[in-house]
Amino acid sequence: MRGFAAAPPGRRHEPVEMERLSRAGDRRSGARDLPVRPPAVRPNALAPKGGPKRELHDPDWVIAVAVTALAAVGILMVYSASAIDAYANSQNTFQLVVPQIGAGLAGMATMIVLARIDYRYLRKVSLLLAIAALALLVAVLIPRLGISSGGASRWIQLGPLFEIHPAEIAKLALVVYLAHWLATRGTQIKSFFHGTVPFWIIVVPFVVLVAREPDIGTTSIIVLIALALFFVAGCNILHLAMALAGGAAGGVLLVLSVGTYSLARIQAFLDPWSDPLGSGRQTIKGLEALAAGGLFGTGLGNDRVGVPQDYNDFIFSVIAQELGFVGGLVVIVLFVALAWAGIRTALRAPDTFGGLLAAGITAWICFQAIMNICVVLALVPVTGITLPFVSQGGSSLVVSFAAVGILLSISRETVERGWVNASADRGRGYGRTYIPGSRGGSILAGPTGRA
């Protein structure tokens, strides 16, 4: 047929093109101009009623492969770092790695389930999830409920075998609730009294309770996540700059109020060799482990330098020592791939809530990974936060997998730029967020924006 070009591969809009040509022919023959029907969308049986929906497809396999590879590396490194000490203490080389494997399997099961469920359901429980997280953060500070270690109360004991870290749950809860709240706020996010002030009213309780444990590293991550979402949602840049200045001042006051412990860490960061057997020992040993690894490493289980807590927050020093520069680079590349796929998912999300949620999850995992690696490289003071999916810690592993499951759920409805099958859920003309989406519309809005 003259004038008809074949559709690009992968595009399923041939019926639309035929109907457009047919409509043009009808106009020439005097027929009434009828609107073009949108492309057929396969309904999602698990999706809540209403809201812009797109045809489901496979999740982003880059995300799934990256986190699975990181978890596998983590299990291997935790066993390599802990086996000798575990055998010396309990004659059981699998003492730490078996719980890590169990947490990894539970986390992967959670990820698969959440990837199959429509992420929009989270909007209905976002407030309850935030309240439950705040309740757990309060509970961990109660002497008989919270477990104290090293002067900090960060865990709650559940039975003889299980412990949970409420701060990990709080990170996910805050991302979900902030994404929901920012999506409904719309252009009001640029207002100081209707956007900035309520935003900090939401964030400050999480920050204060986590800092009270004390946990300066997790507090920093929560602030970074909140500010990242605030920016992506389209905040006033001046208000963001004020928030950054206020956050920096609050961080200084927090360090001064916590006591000598945080000040000792900062002093060890500035000059670890001033106390090589005390506060500076972990930093020095971490640097020695990096140097011992060379290009290809010393081999699995063949550590030449012992690093305190190397199976936890200093797990990257084990990777760099046993697998060398190449092994460390592979881990960094996996995180870069995860960041790239997460940002791509946020940009192609079907609505604003999905875009903000994907951006928040990606920012959380990447900021935490960057901070953990920078601690090992002695670029920032020791914070005590884990390397996502890699460090030993069941709560961190399960919650991180749950967050990725939500990210995969969003990725199942993404489309290439320029081809949309939910007509009113995209576009930059509204001037609200820095990502595409429904621009704060009701979650019950239909494809045309009407409820």
C-alpha positions as CSV (number, residue, x, y, z in Angstrom):
1,M,0.0,0.0,0.0
2,R,1.5,3.3,-1.0
3,G,2.3,5.7,1.9
4,F,2.2,3.0,4.6
5,A,5.4,2.4,6.5
6,A,6.0,-0.7,8.4
7,A,6.0,-0.3,12.2
8,P,9.3,-0.6,14.0
9,P,10.1,-4.0,15.5
10,G,8.7,-4.6,18.9
11,R,5.9,-2.0,18.5
12,R,2.4,-3.3,18.7
13,H,0.5,-0.4,17.2
14,E,-0.3,-1.6,13.6
15,P,-4.1,-1.5,14.3
16,V,-3.7,2.1,15.4
17,E,-1.8,3.0,12.2
18,M,-4.4,1.2,10.0
19,E,-7.2,3.0,11.8
20,R,-5.5,6.4,11.4
21,L,-5.2,5.8,7.7
22,S,-8.8,4.6,7.5
23,R,-9.9,7.7,9.3
24,A,-8.0,9.9,6.9
25,G,-9.8,8.1,4.0
26,D,-13.1,8.7,5.7
27,R,-12.4,12.4,6.0
28,R,-11.7,12.6,2.3
29,S,-15.0,10.8,1.6
30,G,-16.9,13.1,4.0
31,A,-17.4,10.7,6.9
32,R,-17.6,12.0,10.5
33,D,-14.2,12.1,12.2
34,L,-14.2,9.6,15.1
35,P,-11.5,9.5,17.9
36,V,-8.9,6.8,17.6
37,R,-9.3,4.0,20.1
38,P,-6.2,3.6,22.4
39,P,-4.2,0.4,21.9
40,A,-5.6,-2.6,23.7
41,V,-4.2,-3.1,27.1
42,R,-4.1,-6.5,28.7
43,P,-5.7,-6.1,32.2
44,N,-3.6,-6.9,35.3
45,A,-5.6,-9.3,37.4
46,L,-3.6,-8.3,40.5
47,A,-4.0,-4.5,40.0
48,P,-6.3,-2.4,42.1
49,K,-9.2,-0.9,40.2
50,G,-8.6,2.4,38.5
51,G,-5.3,4.3,37.8
52,P,-3.3,4.4,34.6
53,K,-2.2,0.9,33.7
54,R,-0.1,-0.5,30.9
55,E,0.3,-3.9,29.4
56,L,2.5,-6.0,31.7
57,H,5.8,-7.4,30.4
58,D,8.8,-9.1,31.9
59,P,10.5,-7.2,34.7
60,D,13.9,-5.5,34.2
61,W,16.3,-8.4,34.2
62,V,19.3,-6.1,34.8
63,I,17.9,-5.3,38.2
64,A,17.1,-9.0,39.0
65,V,20.5,-10.3,37.8
66,A,22.5,-7.5,39.6
67,V,20.9,-8.1,43.0
68,T,21.1,-11.8,42.7
69,A,24.8,-11.7,41.8
70,L,25.5,-9.3,44.7
71,A,23.7,-11.6,47.2
72,A,25.7,-14.6,45.9
73,V,29.0,-12.7,46.3
74,G,27.9,-11.6,49.7
75,I,27.2,-15.2,50.9
76,L,30.6,-16.3,49.6
77,M,32.4,-13.4,51.2
78,V,30.6,-13.8,54.6
79,Y,31.6,-17.4,54.7
80,S,35.2,-16.7,53.7
81,A,35.5,-13.9,56.3
82,S,33.8,-15.7,59.2
83,A,34.6,-19.4,58.9
84,I,37.8,-19.5,60.9
85,D,36.6,-17.3,63.7
86,A,33.3,-19.2,63.8
87,Y,35.1,-22.5,64.1
88,A,37.4,-21.1,66.8
89,N,34.4,-20.0,68.8
90,S,31.8,-22.7,68.2
91,Q,33.5,-25.4,66.1
92,N,31.0,-24.6,63.4
93,T,32.3,-22.8,60.3
94,F,28.8,-22.2,59.0
95,Q,27.6,-20.3,62.1
96,L,27.1,-16.9,60.3
97,V,26.7,-18.0,56.7
98,V,23.7,-20.3,57.3
99,P,21.5,-17.5,58.6
100,Q,22.7,-15.4,55.7
101,I,21.6,-18.1,53.3
102,G,18.2,-18.4,55.0
103,A,17.7,-14.6,54.9
104,G,18.8,-14.6,51.2
105,L,16.2,-17.3,50.3
106,A,13.5,-15.5,52.3
107,G,14.4,-12.2,50.6
108,M,14.3,-13.7,47.1
109,A,10.9,-15.2,47.8
110,T,9.7,-11.8,49.0
111,M,11.1,-10.1,46.0
112,I,9.3,-12.6,43.6
113,V,6.0,-12.1,45.4
114,L,6.2,-8.3,45.4
115,A,7.3,-8.2,41.8
116,R,4.0,-10.0,40.9
117,I,1.8,-7.7,42.9
118,D,0.8,-4.3,41.6
119,Y,2.8,-1.7,43.4
120,R,-0.2,0.7,43.6
121,Y,-1.5,-1.3,46.5
122,L,1.3,0.2,48.6
123,R,-0.5,3.6,48.5
124,K,-3.4,2.1,50.5
125,V,-1.1,0.9,53.3
126,S,1.7,3.6,53.1
127,L,0.5,5.5,56.2
128,L,0.1,2.3,58.3
129,L,3.5,1.1,57.2
130,A,5.0,4.5,58.3
131,I,3.3,4.3,61.7
132,A,4.4,0.7,62.2
133,A,8.0,1.7,61.4
134,L,7.9,4.6,63.9
135,A,6.4,2.3,66.5
136,L,9.3,-0.2,66.0
137,L,11.8,2.7,66.2
138,V,10.3,3.6,69.6
139,A,10.2,0.0,70.8
140,V,13.9,-0.5,70.1
141,L,14.7,2.3,72.6
142,I,12.8,0.5,75.4
143,P,15.4,-1.2,77.6
144,R,13.7,-4.6,77.8
145,L,12.8,-4.8,74.2
146,G,15.8,-3.3,72.4
147,I,19.2,-5.2,72.3
148,S,22.1,-3.0,73.3
149,S,25.5,-3.5,71.8
150,G,28.5,-1.2,71.9
151,G,26.4,1.5,73.5
152,A,23.7,1.5,70.8
153,S,20.2,-0.1,70.8
154,R,19.4,-1.1,67.2
155,W,17.8,-4.5,67.3
156,I,14.7,-6.2,68.7
157,Q,14.8,-9.8,69.7
158,L,12.1,-12.0,68.2
159,G,12.4,-15.4,69.8
160,P,15.8,-17.2,70.4
161,L,17.0,-17.1,66.8
162,F,15.6,-14.0,65.1
163,E,16.5,-10.3,65.5
164,I,15.1,-7.4,63.4
165,H,16.7,-4.1,62.7
166,P,13.8,-1.5,62.8
167,A,15.9,1.1,61.0
168,E,16.0,-1.0,57.9
169,I,12.2,-1.3,57.9
170,A,12.0,2.4,58.5
171,K,13.9,3.2,55.3
172,L,11.5,1.3,53.2
173,A,8.4,2.7,55.0
174,L,9.7,6.2,54.6
175,V,10.3,5.8,50.8
176,V,6.8,4.3,50.3
177,Y,5.0,7.0,52.3
178,L,7.0,9.9,50.9
179,A,6.4,8.7,47.4
180,H,2.7,8.6,48.0
181,W,2.6,11.9,49.8
182,L,4.7,13.7,47.2
183,A,2.7,12.3,44.4
184,T,-0.6,13.6,45.8
185,R,0.9,17.0,46.7
186,G,1.5,18.1,43.1
187,T,2.6,21.6,42.5
188,Q,2.2,22.5,46.1
189,I,5.5,20.8,46.8
190,K,7.1,24.1,45.7
191,S,5.3,26.0,48.4
192,F,7.2,26.6,51.7
193,F,4.2,26.1,54.0
194,H,2.3,23.5,52.0
195,G,5.4,21.6,50.7
196,T,8.6,22.1,52.6
197,V,7.2,22.4,56.1
198,P,5.0,19.3,55.9
199,F,7.8,17.4,54.3
200,W,10.1,17.9,57.2
201,I,7.3,17.2,59.7
202,I,7.2,13.7,58.1
203,V,10.9,13.1,57.9
204,V,12.1,14.5,61.3
205,P,10.5,11.8,63.5
206,F,12.4,9.1,61.5
207,V,15.6,11.0,61.7
208,V,15.3,11.8,65.5
209,L,14.4,8.2,66.5
210,V,17.2,6.6,64.4
211,A,19.7,9.1,65.7
212,R,18.6,8.4,69.2
213,E,19.8,4.7,69.0
214,P,22.4,6.2,68.1
215,D,23.0,5.2,64.4
216,I,24.6,8.2,62.6
217,G,25.2,6.2,59.4
218,T,21.6,5.2,58.9
219,T,20.5,8.7,59.9
220,S,22.6,10.1,57.1
221,I,21.1,7.6,54.6
222,I,17.5,8.5,55.6
223,V,18.2,12.2,55.2
224,L,19.8,11.6,51.8
225,I,16.9,9.5,50.6
226,A,14.4,12.1,51.8
227,L,16.3,15.0,50.1
228,A,16.6,12.9,46.8
229,L,12.8,12.4,46.7
230,F,12.2,16.0,47.6
231,F,14.3,17.1,44.6
232,V,12.8,14.5,42.2
233,A,9.3,15.5,43.2
234,G,10.0,19.1,41.9
235,C,10.7,21.0,45.0
236,N,11.8,24.7,45.1
237,I,15.6,24.7,44.7
238,L,16.0,27.5,47.2
239,H,14.1,25.4,49.7
240,L,16.3,22.4,48.9
241,A,19.4,24.5,49.5
242,M,18.0,25.6,52.9
243,A,17.2,22.0,53.7
244,L,20.8,21.0,52.9
245,A,22.2,23.8,55.1
246,G,19.8,22.8,57.9
247,G,20.7,19.2,57.6
248,A,24.4,20.0,57.8
249,A,23.8,22.0,60.9
250,G,21.7,19.3,62.4
251,G,24.3,16.8,61.7
252,V,26.9,18.8,63.6
253,L,24.6,19.2,66.6
254,L,23.8,15.4,66.4
255,V,27.5,14.5,66.5
256,L,28.1,16.8,69.5
257,S,25.0,15.6,71.4
258,V,25.7,11.8,70.9
259,G,28.9,12.0,72.9
260,T,32.6,11.1,72.5
261,Y,31.9,8.0,70.4
262,S,31.1,9.9,67.2
263,L,33.9,12.4,67.9
264,A,36.4,9.6,68.3
265,R,35.3,8.2,64.9
266,I,35.8,11.6,63.2
267,Q,39.2,11.9,64.9
268,A,40.1,8.4,63.7
269,F,39.1,9.4,60.2
270,L,41.2,12.5,60.2
271,D,44.3,10.8,61.7
272,P,43.8,7.0,62.2
273,W,47.5,6.5,63.0
274,S,47.1,8.7,66.2
275,D,45.4,5.6,67.8
276,P,46.4,2.6,65.7
277,L,45.3,0.0,68.3
278,G,42.1,1.8,69.3
279,S,39.7,3.9,67.3
280,G,41.9,4.0,64.2
281,R,42.5,0.2,64.0
282,Q,39.6,-0.7,61.8
283,T,40.4,2.1,59.2
284,I,44.1,1.1,59.1
285,K,43.4,-2.6,58.7
286,G,40.9,-1.8,56.0
287,L,43.5,0.1,54.0
288,E,46.1,-2.6,54.6
289,A,43.6,-5.2,53.2
290,L,43.0,-3.1,50.1
291,A,46.8,-3.0,49.5
292,A,47.3,-6.7,50.2
293,G,44.7,-7.7,47.5
294,G,46.6,-6.2,44.5
295,L,45.1,-6.8,41.1
296,F,43.7,-10.3,41.4
297,G,43.6,-10.9,45.2
298,T,45.1,-13.4,47.6
299,G,42.5,-16.0,47.0
300,L,39.3,-17.1,48.9
301,G,40.0,-17.7,52.5
302,N,43.6,-16.6,52.2
303,D,43.5,-13.4,54.1
304,R,46.8,-11.8,55.0
305,V,45.2,-8.9,57.0
306,G,42.5,-9.4,59.5
307,V,40.0,-6.5,59.6
308,P,37.5,-6.1,62.6
309,Q,33.9,-6.7,61.6
310,D,35.1,-7.6,58.1
311,Y,32.0,-9.8,57.4
312,N,29.7,-6.8,58.2
313,D,30.3,-3.2,57.4
314,F,33.9,-3.8,56.2
315,I,33.0,-6.7,53.8
316,F,34.3,-4.7,50.8
317,S,37.8,-5.0,52.3
318,V,37.5,-8.8,52.2
319,I,36.4,-8.6,48.5
320,A,39.3,-6.3,47.6
321,Q,41.8,-8.5,49.5
322,E,40.7,-11.9,48.4
323,L,39.4,-11.0,44.9
324,G,41.7,-8.0,44.3
325,F,41.0,-4.9,42.3
326,V,39.2,-6.9,39.7
327,G,36.7,-8.4,42.2
328,G,36.1,-5.0,43.8
329,L,35.5,-3.5,40.4
330,V,33.0,-6.2,39.5
331,V,30.9,-5.4,42.7
332,I,31.0,-1.7,41.9
333,V,29.9,-2.4,38.3
334,L,26.9,-4.4,39.6
335,F,25.8,-1.5,41.7
336,V,26.3,0.9,38.8
337,A,24.1,-1.4,36.6
338,L,21.5,-1.5,39.4
339,A,21.5,2.3,39.6
340,W,21.2,2.7,35.8
341,A,18.3,0.3,35.6
342,G,16.6,1.9,38.6
343,I,16.8,5.4,37.1
344,R,15.5,4.0,33.8
345,T,12.6,2.5,35.6
346,A,11.8,5.7,37.4
347,L,11.9,7.7,34.1
348,R,9.6,5.2,32.3
349,A,7.2,4.5,35.2
350,P,3.4,4.7,34.4
351,D,2.6,7.2,37.0
352,T,4.2,9.7,39.4
353,F,3.9,7.5,42.5
354,G,5.7,4.7,40.6
355,G,8.4,7.0,39.4
356,L,9.0,8.5,42.8
357,L,9.0,5.1,44.4
358,A,11.5,3.7,41.9
359,A,13.7,6.8,42.4
360,G,13.6,6.5,46.2
361,I,14.5,2.8,46.2
362,T,17.3,3.4,43.8
363,A,18.7,6.3,45.8
364,W,18.5,4.4,49.0
365,I,20.5,1.4,47.7
366,C,23.0,3.4,45.8
367,F,23.7,6.0,48.6
368,Q,24.2,3.2,51.1
369,A,26.6,1.3,48.8
370,I,28.6,4.5,48.1
371,M,28.9,5.4,51.7
372,N,29.9,1.8,52.7
373,I,32.6,1.6,50.1
374,C,33.8,5.1,50.9
375,V,34.2,4.1,54.6
376,V,36.5,1.2,53.5
377,L,38.5,3.6,51.3
378,A,38.8,6.0,54.3
379,L,37.0,8.8,52.4
380,V,34.4,9.2,55.1
381,P,34.3,8.3,58.8
382,V,33.3,4.8,59.9
383,T,29.5,4.8,60.0
384,G,28.6,1.1,60.7
385,I,26.2,0.7,57.8
386,T,26.1,-2.4,55.7
387,L,26.9,-2.9,52.0
388,P,23.4,-3.8,50.5
389,F,23.0,-7.5,49.6
390,V,26.6,-8.2,50.5
391,S,27.2,-7.6,54.2
392,Q,26.1,-10.1,56.9
393,G,22.7,-9.1,58.3
394,G,19.3,-10.8,57.8
395,S,17.1,-7.7,58.2
396,S,19.1,-5.7,55.7
397,L,19.1,-8.5,53.2
398,V,15.3,-9.3,53.4
399,V,14.2,-5.6,53.4
400,S,16.6,-4.8,50.5
401,F,15.2,-7.7,48.4
402,A,11.6,-6.5,49.3
403,A,12.5,-3.0,48.0
404,V,13.9,-4.5,44.8
405,G,10.7,-6.6,44.4
406,I,8.7,-3.3,44.4
407,L,11.1,-1.9,41.8
408,L,10.6,-4.9,39.6
409,S,6.8,-4.5,39.9
410,I,7.2,-1.0,38.6
411,S,9.5,-2.1,35.8
412,R,6.8,-4.5,34.5
413,E,4.8,-1.5,33.2
414,T,7.5,0.7,31.7
415,V,7.6,1.6,28.1
416,E,10.1,3.1,25.7
417,R,10.0,6.9,25.5
418,G,7.6,8.2,22.9
419,W,5.2,5.2,23.0
420,V,2.5,5.4,25.6
421,N,-0.7,3.3,26.0
422,A,-2.1,5.3,28.9
423,S,-2.9,8.6,27.3
424,A,-3.0,11.1,30.2
425,D,-0.3,9.7,32.5
426,R,2.7,11.4,31.0
427,G,4.2,14.6,29.8
428,R,6.2,17.5,31.2
429,G,3.7,20.3,30.5
430,Y,2.4,20.3,34.1
431,G,5.8,21.5,35.5
432,R,5.6,19.4,38.7
433,T,8.0,16.6,39.0
434,Y,11.3,15.9,37.3
435,I,10.0,12.5,36.2
436,P,7.1,11.5,34.0
437,G,3.9,10.4,35.5
438,S,0.3,11.3,36.4
439,R,1.5,14.5,38.1
440,G,-0.1,13.9,41.4
441,G,-3.5,12.8,40.1
442,S,-5.8,10.6,42.0
443,I,-5.0,7.0,42.3
444,L,-8.5,6.3,41.1
445,A,-8.1,8.3,38.0
446,G,-8.8,6.5,34.7
447,P,-6.7,6.6,31.6
448,T,-8.2,10.0,30.6
449,G,-7.6,11.5,34.0
450,R,-11.3,11.2,35.2
451,A,-12.2,9.2,38.2
